[in-house]
Amino acid sequence: MASVLFFFHSFFGNIFRLIDQHAIRNYERIGFRYVGEHLNNCRHNNSLNSGFWKYIGSIFLKKGNIKIGLIIGLTGFFFFALTSIPAAEFLFQGKNLNLDKVIGWLPWILPIVFLNGVREELLYRGLFLKKFEGKLGLKTSNLLQAVIFSLSHSVAGVGLNAYTPFIWVLVIFTFSLGLIWGYTMQRTNSVIGSILFHAGTDIPVFIGIFSNLF
């Protein structure tokens, strides 16, 4: 039984590493190439200004339903912010944590989590959700981006990227969050709510990382 478990662990671990190294990186390259090609087309059509703003709207960079977006985003942000110390200790190898220490790190942690929230929400959902919707529909496109998003976190416990020993918990959790953030983006027609929510969930991750560095 132990040898069978070891085989499955090694096999699927290698599969997920290959996915991260190839499929996910290709996903990122496709995203950035898509942006470049679109803006290049606008320039050649002498309609950069109007084309640019139309494109910005197509990746949810607009106000949308700001009220619902702020309610969902701020609720998620403050929930994860207020539970960040126990979450960091349990899931992300946080060591010797206390409130004073964490507050001292916030000027560095907050910019990181917001910038990462913007980057990942635009990459995994903003760039492709609308593009997928036309071909796959709302639910299937949301499911697809959540699968890709969760698999991109499957190497969180490997090598220099290691920040949690609970890799399968993280993959399932990020899949669930990906569905919520995709739905939020579709529901509000804006990236604002999902960015705020996403930033909050990253706070315990970086508290755990900081506690092992400083």
Backbone as CSV, one residue per row, in Angstrom:
resi,resn,N_x,N_y,N_z,CA_x,CA_y,CA_z,C_x,C_y,C_z
1,MET,0.832,-1.203,0.000,0.000,0.000,0.000,0.866,1.253,0.000
2,ALA,1.926,1.226,0.817,2.810,2.391,0.884,3.450,2.673,-0.462
3,SER,3.848,1.593,-1.163,4.494,1.793,-2.467,3.512,2.349,-3.487
4,VAL,2.238,1.910,-3.389,1.207,2.415,-4.304,0.962,3.901,-4.055
5,LEU,0.857,4.263,-2.777,0.656,5.669,-2.436,1.831,6.518,-2.894
6,PHE,3.037,5.980,-2.717,4.224,6.717,-3.152,4.213,6.919,-4.653
7,PHE,3.785,5.870,-5.403,3.723,5.980,-6.860,2.761,7.084,-7.279
8,PHE,1.538,7.068,-6.703,0.546,8.076,-7.079,1.007,9.470,-6.686
9,HIS,1.637,9.591,-5.512,2.127,10.899,-5.082,3.195,11.417,-6.046
10,SER,4.133,10.534,-6.420,5.213,10.940,-7.324,4.672,11.238,-8.712
11,PHE,3.766,10.364,-9.187,3.238,10.523,-10.542,2.471,11.827,-10.684
12,PHE,1.491,12.049,-9.802,0.676,13.250,-9.916,1.458,14.501,-9.556
13,GLY,2.438,14.354,-8.646,3.292,15.501,-8.336,4.061,15.955,-9.556
14,ASN,4.596,14.980,-10.314,5.328,15.319,-11.539,4.401,15.906,-12.599
15,ILE,3.182,15.363,-12.679,2.212,15.884,-13.635,1.926,17.350,-13.351
16,PHE,1.675,17.669,-12.079,1.352,19.051,-11.723,2.540,19.974,-11.941
17,ARG,3.759,19.476,-11.701,4.932,20.311,-11.955,5.064,20.595,-13.438
18,LEU,4.787,19.581,-14.265,4.854,19.796,-15.708,3.780,20.781,-16.157
19,ILE,2.595,20.670,-15.580,1.528,21.607,-15.914,1.959,23.018,-15.590
20,ASP,2.546,23.205,-14.406,2.966,24.550,-14.011,4.052,25.078,-14.920
21,GLN,5.013,24.213,-15.272,6.154,24.660,-16.058,5.792,24.947,-17.506
22,HIS,4.814,24.248,-18.024,4.494,24.374,-19.451,3.125,25.017,-19.684
23,ALA,2.052,24.333,-19.261,0.713,24.850,-19.565,0.459,26.210,-18.946
24,ILE,0.802,26.380,-17.672,0.499,27.643,-17.005,1.350,28.764,-17.569
25,ARG,2.620,28.458,-17.839,3.463,29.492,-18.431,2.982,29.837,-19.827
26,ASN,2.525,28.825,-20.586,1.965,29.110,-21.900,0.715,29.963,-21.767
27,TYR,-0.072,29.696,-20.746,-1.283,30.489,-20.480,-0.914,31.946,-20.274
28,GLU,0.143,32.201,-19.499,0.578,33.569,-19.272,1.084,34.202,-20.559
29,ARG,1.875,33.449,-21.320,2.406,33.996,-22.580,1.277,34.327,-23.545
30,ILE,0.271,33.425,-23.606,-0.869,33.680,-24.482,-1.583,34.958,-24.065
31,GLY,-1.727,35.134,-22.757,-2.403,36.326,-22.248,-1.699,37.599,-22.643
32,PHE,-0.394,37.661,-22.414,0.347,38.871,-22.748,0.409,39.082,-24.263
33,ARG,0.480,37.983,-25.035,0.474,38.125,-26.486,-0.877,38.643,-26.973
34,TYR,-1.940,38.184,-26.344,-3.291,38.639,-26.694,-3.419,40.141,-26.485
35,VAL,-2.899,40.640,-25.369,-2.931,42.082,-25.107,-2.148,42.834,-26.176
36,GLY,-0.936,42.352,-26.459,-0.090,43.023,-27.437,-0.710,43.059,-28.812
37,GLU,-1.285,41.932,-29.241,-1.897,41.871,-30.569,-3.101,42.803,-30.668
38,HIS,-3.887,42.867,-29.610,-5.064,43.726,-29.639,-4.669,45.194,-29.749
39,LEU,-3.711,45.603,-28.940,-3.283,46.998,-28.985,-2.591,47.325,-30.299
40,ASN,-1.883,46.347,-30.856,-1.230,46.559,-32.139,-2.265,46.748,-33.246
41,ASN,-3.349,45.959,-33.186,-4.417,46.109,-34.170,-5.075,47.480,-34.072
42,CYS,-5.247,47.948,-32.839,-5.836,49.284,-32.653,-4.957,50.354,-33.276
43,ARG,-3.655,50.204,-33.108,-2.734,51.207,-33.644,-2.791,51.223,-35.165
44,HIS,-2.817,50.029,-35.781,-2.850,49.964,-37.240,-4.168,50.489,-37.805
45,ASN,-5.238,50.415,-37.003,-6.536,50.893,-37.476,-6.765,52.363,-37.140
46,ASN,-5.723,53.011,-36.619,-5.804,54.425,-36.248,-6.953,54.696,-35.273
47,SER,-7.215,53.741,-34.421,-8.301,53.908,-33.444,-7.833,53.476,-32.067
48,LEU,-6.588,53.831,-31.750,-5.994,53.367,-30.495,-6.811,53.793,-29.291
49,ASN,-7.234,55.040,-29.269,-7.921,55.539,-28.078,-9.238,54.809,-27.838
50,SER,-10.105,54.779,-28.853,-11.394,54.116,-28.673,-11.228,52.612,-28.516
51,GLY,-10.292,52.024,-29.290,-10.055,50.592,-29.192,-9.490,50.198,-27.843
52,PHE,-8.609,51.051,-27.315,-7.996,50.760,-26.019,-9.053,50.722,-24.918
53,TRP,-9.935,51.723,-24.884,-10.940,51.766,-23.827,-11.975,50.665,-23.988
54,LYS,-12.251,50.293,-25.207,-13.147,49.157,-25.427,-12.505,47.878,-24.912
55,TYR,-11.215,47.729,-25.150,-10.500,46.547,-24.671,-10.438,46.523,-23.145
56,ILE,-10.165,47.690,-22.543,-10.109,47.784,-21.079,-11.426,47.297,-20.478
57,GLY,-12.535,47.686,-21.068,-13.830,47.224,-20.582,-14.020,45.732,-20.756
58,SER,-13.454,45.169,-21.816,-13.639,43.746,-22.086,-12.902,42.860,-21.093
59,ILE,-11.927,43.407,-20.352,-11.223,42.622,-19.334,-11.650,43.066,-17.932
60,PHE,-12.845,43.659,-17.848,-13.490,43.996,-16.577,-12.824,45.157,-15.836
61,LEU,-11.964,45.919,-16.504,-11.355,47.082,-15.867,-12.304,48.274,-15.979
62,LYS,-13.382,48.191,-15.226,-14.371,49.257,-15.203,-15.138,49.179,-13.890
63,LYS,-15.934,50.201,-13.633,-16.621,50.285,-12.342,-17.654,49.182,-12.182
64,GLY,-18.424,48.920,-13.225,-19.447,47.888,-13.148,-20.440,48.159,-12.032
65,ASN,-20.911,47.087,-11.418,-21.811,47.216,-10.260,-20.945,47.393,-9.022
66,ILE,-20.534,48.617,-8.788,-19.542,48.901,-7.758,-20.049,48.553,-6.363
67,LYS,-21.351,48.725,-6.112,-21.890,48.455,-4.782,-21.737,46.988,-4.406
68,ILE,-22.196,46.103,-5.274,-22.075,44.669,-4.995,-20.614,44.253,-4.970
69,GLY,-19.807,44.807,-5.889,-18.387,44.482,-5.924,-17.688,44.830,-4.622
70,LEU,-17.973,46.012,-4.082,-17.345,46.428,-2.826,-17.835,45.595,-1.644
71,ILE,-19.118,45.249,-1.643,-19.651,44.419,-0.552,-18.953,43.065,-0.528
72,ILE,-18.889,42.407,-1.684,-18.251,41.089,-1.759,-16.753,41.207,-1.485
73,GLY,-16.109,42.166,-2.140,-14.659,42.302,-2.022,-14.209,42.652,-0.616
74,LEU,-14.851,43.639,-0.003,-14.442,44.069,1.340,-14.800,43.032,2.399
75,THR,-15.927,42.328,2.217,-16.277,41.258,3.153,-15.205,40.170,3.144
76,GLY,-14.809,39.739,1.943,-13.758,38.733,1.836,-12.428,39.233,2.362
77,PHE,-12.096,40.478,2.028,-10.811,41.036,2.453,-10.705,41.074,3.969
78,PHE,-11.700,41.624,4.638,-11.617,41.774,6.091,-11.752,40.446,6.824
79,PHE,-12.508,39.506,6.261,-12.586,38.187,6.888,-11.213,37.526,6.931
80,PHE,-10.524,37.511,5.787,-9.211,36.858,5.744,-8.146,37.680,6.468
81,ALA,-8.300,39.003,6.473,-7.348,39.838,7.203,-7.451,39.584,8.705
82,LEU,-8.681,39.494,9.218,-8.891,39.304,10.653,-8.530,37.902,11.130
83,THR,-8.539,36.940,10.226,-8.179,35.562,10.596,-6.796,35.183,10.084
84,SER,-6.023,36.175,9.672,-4.754,35.891,8.988,-3.691,35.261,9.885
85,ILE,-3.633,35.643,11.158,-2.584,35.090,12.023,-2.802,33.593,12.275
86,PRO,-3.984,33.151,12.741,-4.163,31.698,12.890,-4.067,30.943,11.572
87,ALA,-4.541,31.544,10.475,-4.438,30.879,9.169,-2.980,30.723,8.756
88,ALA,-2.173,31.757,8.999,-0.747,31.687,8.662,-0.042,30.625,9.486
89,GLU,-0.402,30.519,10.760,0.231,29.527,11.637,-0.148,28.108,11.243
90,PHE,-1.398,27.904,10.873,-1.872,26.555,10.575,-1.522,26.093,9.162
91,LEU,-1.675,26.977,8.183,-1.545,26.583,6.782,-0.223,26.987,6.125
92,PHE,0.388,28.073,6.600,1.519,28.638,5.865,2.795,28.752,6.702
93,GLN,2.941,27.848,7.649,4.176,27.690,8.415,4.582,28.954,9.175
94,GLY,3.586,29.722,9.626,3.873,30.927,10.400,4.525,30.596,11.737
95,LYS,5.525,31.387,12.115,6.291,31.124,13.334,6.344,32.371,14.222
96,ASN,6.127,32.162,15.536,6.294,33.225,16.537,5.532,34.497,16.157
97,LEU,4.291,34.321,15.795,3.501,35.464,15.331,2.755,36.138,16.478
98,ASN,2.671,37.447,16.404,1.827,38.217,17.311,1.349,39.458,16.564
99,LEU,0.349,40.129,17.118,-0.287,41.237,16.419,0.677,42.389,16.146
100,ASP,1.517,42.726,17.127,2.459,43.837,16.941,3.425,43.566,15.791
101,LYS,3.904,42.341,15.724,4.852,41.978,14.662,4.177,42.075,13.288
102,VAL,2.960,41.566,13.198,2.235,41.575,11.916,1.923,43.003,11.482
103,ILE,1.501,43.845,12.418,1.213,45.243,12.078,2.454,45.932,11.525
104,GLY,3.624,45.609,12.071,4.869,46.178,11.567,5.200,45.751,10.152
105,TRP,4.700,44.579,9.749,4.953,44.103,8.381,3.952,44.651,7.364
106,LEU,2.817,45.161,7.814,1.739,45.548,6.903,2.150,46.552,5.824
107,PRO,3.032,47.547,6.101,3.427,48.460,5.012,4.092,47.758,3.836
108,TRP,4.655,46.570,4.072,5.256,45.800,2.972,4.273,44.766,2.427
109,ILE,3.494,44.137,3.314,2.590,43.074,2.886,1.421,43.611,2.061
110,LEU,0.821,44.719,2.476,-0.366,45.220,1.772,-0.110,45.576,0.311
111,PRO,0.982,46.304,-0.016,1.236,46.551,-1.448,1.445,45.261,-2.240
112,ILE,2.101,44.279,-1.608,2.351,43.006,-2.299,1.041,42.303,-2.618
113,VAL,0.151,42.199,-1.628,-1.086,41.438,-1.853,-2.009,42.142,-2.845
114,PHE,-2.033,43.472,-2.827,-2.886,44.174,-3.789,-2.327,44.065,-5.212
115,LEU,-1.017,44.198,-5.349,-0.413,44.060,-6.679,-0.577,42.644,-7.211
116,ASN,-0.413,41.647,-6.338,-0.604,40.264,-6.771,-2.068,40.003,-7.110
117,GLY,-2.977,40.616,-6.356,-4.395,40.468,-6.659,-4.740,41.025,-8.030
118,VAL,-4.204,42.195,-8.353,-4.426,42.790,-9.672,-3.848,41.892,-10.764
119,ARG,-2.615,41.454,-10.573,-1.933,40.633,-11.586,-2.696,39.342,-11.866
120,GLU,-3.049,38.595,-10.816,-3.676,37.296,-11.022,-5.132,37.414,-11.477
121,GLU,-5.839,38.408,-10.993,-7.232,38.568,-11.439,-7.301,38.946,-12.911
122,LEU,-6.399,39.795,-13.354,-6.376,40.155,-14.774,-5.898,38.990,-15.629
123,LEU,-4.888,38.269,-15.150,-4.322,37.185,-15.941,-5.266,35.996,-16.060
124,TYR,-5.776,35.515,-14.934,-6.560,34.283,-14.956,-8.033,34.498,-15.270
125,ARG,-8.566,35.674,-14.967,-9.982,35.900,-15.199,-10.251,37.059,-16.156
126,GLY,-9.615,38.188,-15.937,-9.887,39.351,-16.776,-9.608,39.113,-18.249
127,LEU,-8.454,38.536,-18.557,-8.060,38.375,-19.956,-8.876,37.331,-20.700
128,PHE,-9.308,36.282,-19.992,-9.873,35.142,-20.703,-11.333,34.852,-20.418
129,LEU,-11.888,35.394,-19.337,-13.262,35.042,-18.986,-14.246,35.465,-20.071
130,LYS,-14.145,36.705,-20.517,-15.029,37.173,-21.594,-14.777,36.386,-22.878
131,LYS,-13.509,36.113,-23.135,-13.150,35.393,-24.366,-13.732,33.986,-24.362
132,PHE,-13.700,33.317,-23.195,-14.250,31.973,-23.073,-15.775,31.976,-23.097
133,GLU,-16.386,33.026,-22.538,-17.841,33.059,-22.397,-18.551,32.917,-23.733
134,GLY,-18.031,33.569,-24.757,-18.679,33.521,-26.060,-18.713,32.127,-26.657
135,LYS,-17.727,31.302,-26.322,-17.635,29.957,-26.893,-18.162,28.877,-25.953
136,LEU,-17.988,29.077,-24.640,-18.289,28.016,-23.685,-19.475,28.326,-22.776
137,GLY,-19.875,29.578,-22.709,-20.935,29.961,-21.791,-20.368,30.407,-20.446
138,LEU,-21.224,31.005,-19.625,-20.781,31.588,-18.359,-20.224,30.547,-17.399
139,LYS,-20.968,29.476,-17.159,-20.578,28.496,-16.148,-19.335,27.710,-16.545
140,THR,-19.287,27.265,-17.790,-18.135,26.469,-18.227,-16.869,27.300,-18.287
141,SER,-16.982,28.547,-18.739,-15.802,29.415,-18.792,-15.286,29.705,-17.391
142,ASN,-16.180,29.896,-16.443,-15.774,30.123,-15.062,-15.110,28.878,-14.486
143,LEU,-15.660,27.708,-14.789,-15.074,26.451,-14.319,-13.678,26.244,-14.894
144,LEU,-13.499,26.539,-16.170,-12.207,26.348,-16.820,-11.136,27.230,-16.211
145,GLN,-11.433,28.513,-16.011,-10.415,29.398,-15.438,-10.080,28.991,-14.005
146,ALA,-11.076,28.478,-13.246,-10.818,28.056,-11.870,-9.901,26.842,-11.829
147,VAL,-10.080,25.919,-12.778,-9.199,24.745,-12.854,-7.763,25.175,-13.145
148,ILE,-7.598,26.049,-14.133,-6.258,26.520,-14.484,-5.635,27.277,-13.326
149,PHE,-6.420,28.120,-12.672,-5.927,28.906,-11.546,-5.473,28.006,-10.400
150,SER,-6.262,26.997,-10.065,-5.902,26.115,-8.955,-4.669,25.274,-9.279
151,LEU,-4.559,24.804,-10.515,-3.389,24.001,-10.891,-2.114,24.834,-10.881
152,SER,-2.229,26.122,-11.127,-1.047,26.981,-11.091,-0.488,27.101,-9.682
153,HIS,-1.281,26.743,-8.664,-0.824,26.782,-7.273,-0.371,25.402,-6.783
154,SER,-0.320,24.430,-7.675,0.018,23.068,-7.260,1.488,22.889,-6.928
155,VAL,2.315,23.877,-7.189,3.741,23.772,-6.856,4.093,24.619,-5.632
156,ALA,3.063,25.045,-4.889,3.306,25.906,-3.723,4.120,25.200,-2.645
157,GLY,4.136,23.881,-2.659,4.902,23.151,-1.651,6.191,22.554,-2.184
158,VAL,6.641,23.048,-3.347,7.802,22.452,-4.008,8.961,23.438,-4.090
159,GLY,10.151,23.004,-3.695,11.383,23.773,-3.898,11.352,25.161,-3.292
160,LEU,11.912,26.119,-4.040,12.001,27.493,-3.544,10.636,28.149,-3.420
161,ASN,9.638,27.594,-4.123,8.293,28.155,-4.064,7.501,27.669,-2.854
162,ALA,8.085,26.788,-2.045,7.348,26.160,-0.956,6.925,27.176,0.097
163,TYR,5.631,27.258,0.350,5.158,28.074,1.457,4.026,27.401,2.222
164,THR,3.690,26.163,1.845,2.722,25.396,2.616,2.968,23.906,2.413
165,PRO,2.811,23.104,3.474,2.913,21.652,3.310,1.582,21.032,2.883
166,PHE,0.510,21.816,2.902,-0.832,21.306,2.606,-1.202,21.625,1.163
167,ILE,-0.481,21.026,0.236,-0.617,21.383,-1.159,-2.001,21.055,-1.717
168,TRP,-2.551,19.880,-1.350,-3.860,19.499,-1.887,-4.967,20.380,-1.323
169,VAL,-4.835,20.756,-0.054,-5.799,21.682,0.538,-5.772,23.010,-0.212
170,LEU,-4.557,23.477,-0.523,-4.412,24.744,-1.236,-5.023,24.669,-2.633
171,VAL,-4.797,23.568,-3.343,-5.333,23.423,-4.699,-6.861,23.445,-4.674
172,ILE,-7.461,22.701,-3.742,-8.923,22.677,-3.639,-9.461,24.049,-3.226
173,PHE,-8.753,24.682,-2.287,-9.180,25.994,-1.796,-9.105,27.043,-2.897
174,THR,-8.003,27.040,-3.658,-7.869,28.027,-4.729,-8.852,27.761,-5.869
175,PHE,-9.208,26.495,-6.070,-10.237,26.194,-7.062,-11.574,26.821,-6.645
176,SER,-11.927,26.662,-5.372,-13.172,27.233,-4.858,-13.147,28.761,-4.943
177,LEU,-12.011,29.345,-4.553,-11.887,30.799,-4.629,-11.946,31.285,-6.076
178,GLY,-11.323,30.531,-6.990,-11.361,30.903,-8.399,-12.786,30.962,-8.923
179,LEU,-13.616,29.998,-8.515,-15.028,30.011,-8.912,-15.746,31.244,-8.356
180,ILE,-15.472,31.553,-7.075,-16.121,32.703,-6.438,-15.701,33.995,-7.115
181,TRP,-14.397,34.144,-7.377,-13.909,35.382,-7.981,-14.381,35.528,-9.417
182,GLY,-14.436,34.403,-10.138,-14.961,34.458,-11.502,-16.431,34.849,-11.517
183,TYR,-17.201,34.262,-10.613,-18.618,34.608,-10.520,-18.782,36.079,-10.136
184,THR,-17.960,36.536,-9.186,-18.025,37.938,-8.767,-17.763,38.863,-9.938
185,MET,-16.775,38.516,-10.753,-16.434,39.335,-11.906,-17.577,39.333,-12.920
186,GLN,-18.166,38.176,-13.147,-19.288,38.086,-14.073,-20.520,38.803,-13.532
187,ARG,-20.740,38.681,-12.231,-21.933,39.273,-11.606,-21.863,40.799,-11.574
188,THR,-20.676,41.318,-11.295,-20.531,42.771,-11.159,-20.019,43.437,-12.423
189,ASN,-19.560,42.636,-13.388,-18.972,43.154,-14.625,-17.788,44.068,-14.331
190,SER,-17.020,43.692,-13.300,-15.870,44.503,-12.873,-14.871,43.618,-12.151
191,VAL,-13.614,44.042,-12.165,-12.552,43.305,-11.497,-12.346,43.771,-10.055
192,ILE,-13.006,44.840,-9.645,-12.742,45.466,-8.350,-13.014,44.522,-7.183
193,GLY,-14.189,43.895,-7.163,-14.544,43.016,-6.054,-13.603,41.844,-5.902
194,SER,-13.252,41.197,-7.011,-12.380,40.020,-6.937,-10.957,40.403,-6.530
195,ILE,-10.488,41.581,-6.935,-9.150,42.028,-6.522,-9.098,42.239,-5.016
196,LEU,-10.102,42.906,-4.456,-10.130,43.136,-3.009,-10.180,41.813,-2.244
197,PHE,-11.063,40.928,-2.673,-11.212,39.619,-2.035,-9.898,38.851,-2.131
198,HIS,-9.315,38.819,-3.314,-8.068,38.099,-3.559,-6.946,38.628,-2.671
199,ALA,-6.837,39.938,-2.569,-5.791,40.542,-1.742,-5.904,40.074,-0.298
200,GLY,-7.125,39.984,0.216,-7.316,39.529,1.583,-6.841,38.104,1.806
201,THR,-7.101,37.216,0.838,-6.699,35.818,1.012,-5.186,35.643,0.958
202,ASP,-4.487,36.586,0.348,-3.028,36.491,0.274,-2.337,36.977,1.550
203,ILE,-3.043,37.693,2.420,-2.413,38.228,3.630,-1.828,37.125,4.508
204,PRO,-2.574,36.057,4.855,-1.950,35.000,5.671,-0.790,34.304,4.985
205,VAL,-0.837,34.211,3.663,0.278,33.589,2.929,1.563,34.371,3.171
206,PHE,1.500,35.681,3.009,2.710,36.492,3.140,3.107,36.711,4.599
207,ILE,2.162,36.637,5.514,2.538,36.662,6.929,3.364,35.421,7.245
208,GLY,2.951,34.266,6.731,3.736,33.050,6.925,5.123,33.155,6.312
209,ILE,5.202,33.700,5.119,6.505,33.867,4.449,7.397,34.821,5.215
210,PHE,6.843,35.965,5.635,7.621,36.952,6.377,8.125,36.389,7.709
211,SER,7.309,35.562,8.369,7.718,35.019,9.657,8.897,34.071,9.547
212,ASN,9.095,33.497,8.363,10.233,32.615,8.150,11.448,33.343,7.599
213,LEU,11.271,34.616,7.232,12.380,35.409,6.691,12.961,36.380,7.710
214,PHE,12.130,36.896,8.602,12.572,37.960,9.499,12.432,37.545,10.961
